Amino acid sequence: MIRSRHKTALIKMMWDGTEITAGRVFGISNANQYLVELFREKIVKFRWCTDANDPKRRFKLWRIDDFQKAKRYLEGKI
């Protein structure tokens, strides 16, 4: 099975418990598509948040939900 470099990079960004947004990820074009794939594989979860200055502006904060699956995905790269 071929592993995506972008999905691997996203998992490494979130490995220490950091929550990320697709819009704040630099170097990965359309990061949201990779985050959704990781969500479908049940590796990550998201929660909805609102901007403090504009409550109508909503975005998703993504984080690793299953660290064992994430570690298996990385195949010992961490």
C-alpha positions, 0 to 999 in steps of 0.5 A, spaced: 500 500 500 502 506 497 502 511 503 501 519 501 507 523 503 502 529 505 498 524 510 504 522 513 506 530 514 499 531 517 500 526 522 507 528 524 504 535 525 499 533 529 503 527 533 504 531 539 497 533 540 497 539 536 490 541 533 491 544 526 486 547 521 487 545 513 488 553 512 494 554 516 498 548 513 503 550 509 506 546 503 500 542 502 495 544 497 488 542 499 490 539 505 483 538 507 482 532 502 488 529 506 485 530 512 478 527 510 481 521 508 485 520 515 478 521 518 475 516 513 480 511 516 479 513 523 485 516 525 483 523 526 477 527 529 475 534 528 471 539 532 468 545 530 470 552 532 468 559 531 473 565 530 473 570 537 472 576 532 467 573 528 462 568 531 459 566 524 466 564 521 467 557 523 472 552 522 475 545 523 480 543 528 483 536 527 487 532 531 489 525 532 484 520 535 487 513 535 495 514 536 496 506 535 493 507 528 497 513 526 503 510 528 501 504 524 500 508 518 507 512 519 510 505 519 515 506 525 517 513 522 516 517 528 
